[in-house]
Amino acid sequence: MKNIKNRQGQIVPFKAEKISNAIQKSLLATGTEKDAAGVMSCALAGKVVERLQEKMKDTVPGVEDIQ
């Protein structure tokens, strides 16, 4: 996946680390240790990207599609 449609409707480069960061923040907010949250967020973000690539093969997903 190369691009995503942002909330303003612009097509911008896709950054998987934004998904990982959001997941990590939520894990830390629930009391998960920092190191564990980092490992878990990377793994979960990878799964999210895989599912997006399967589900949205021929389209540019929007932010809401990912959330």
Steps between C-alpha positions, in 0.01 A plus 500: 500500500650826390238766560208593721227762478521739794204672665531797266464267202862529388699194392812480717773238558396214728703473822454175692684650797198724564290188560770355723524825699124514556493138618798558728336805659187301575701213649697738721177667613373163619812435708701280264876525560684721251718227348208259465283774350766572238527137393125442504419819309741412219356151468141622506572779251645240264177299524293814432705576188464141376121511543479839328699373203266202467181699546586817303708358213392737226399805702666771702370462856391795705602562860158384617544169314803429716357616830 
